[in-house]
Amino acid sequence: MGGLGSHVLHGPAYRASDWTAEGLLERKGDRTVSVVVPAKNEESTVAAVVERIIADFVRADGSGLVDEVVVIDSDSTDRTADVARAAGAQVFSANEIRPDLGSVPGKGEALWKSQHVTSGDLVVFVDADLVDWGTHFVTGLLAPLLTDDAVQLVKAVYDRPMIDATGREEETGGRVTELVARPWLALHRPGLAGIVQPLSGEWAIRREALASYAVPVGYGVEIAALVDTFDRFGADGIAQVDLGRRTHRHHRHDTLGLMAVQVLAAADRRRGGGVGGAGGDDAGSTVSLTQYARGTAGFEPRVTDVATGERPPADSLRMPSADAR
């Protein structure tokens, strides 16, 4: 099954076109599904993402394939929260979820915090900056979880053209993947060499598995979930699904250094095997990254404190009082 070829994949290979919403609804049973959209300053795209998912999968009587669509707003300075709410999503500010646990900026923080305001047995993560995509992303990511009880984590595979500031398509995305993630996996988890896009922002996971993992607060969240699932459940616990094409906006090359640090930090915590980050909450930990740009006095350093901490497994935390949620 699937067009990528089983020889390059670990676990089952799927195509999004293998399943329809109606077919998956028959297999859903009494399981519940949450779609989580982390967003920061995405007012131009988040509404369309939310509206299309709700229109295709959410029913007023609760009998749809998706039970809730939740946007986690990470301190946006634009109208992201307002437009997402108007589009029909439940919207939560990441820094207001579990205030008893504090708050730090970062994508992983938003995903970790989402566990405290969602209820789905299966959780699908979809980025808010998509500009060329389809709701088959949701059915494709859900299919392995609904059809194979061994699968714990589903990773998206797609073509990744990028859009520059003028709206033109430019080089294929995935620079941090090719220069950081894939070399690290080759050295330390060769069993994951068949993962086509280890850092893909679209993925799905069983809530029980996610709640048992420590979660990096930044962009290390995807590789951490991948390595932790492999170490705990083996290759059969991971599936990949071909979603076709995903277009997103361009990131400046100098911002990729911060992402790379976070990916490496999360991976290195797991280098020795076993599920990483099982200790206490060190969400505020940082590493100083020095980069250089030419200025009036020559090449001048620019130092950035990069968040490399992790949140503890959600299932290790006591439930808060009602006013702390």
Order of alpha helices (4+ residues) and beta strands (2+ residues): beta-alpha-beta-alpha-beta-alpha-beta-alpha-beta-alpha-beta-beta-beta-alpha-beta-alpha-beta-alpha-beta-beta-alpha-beta-beta-beta
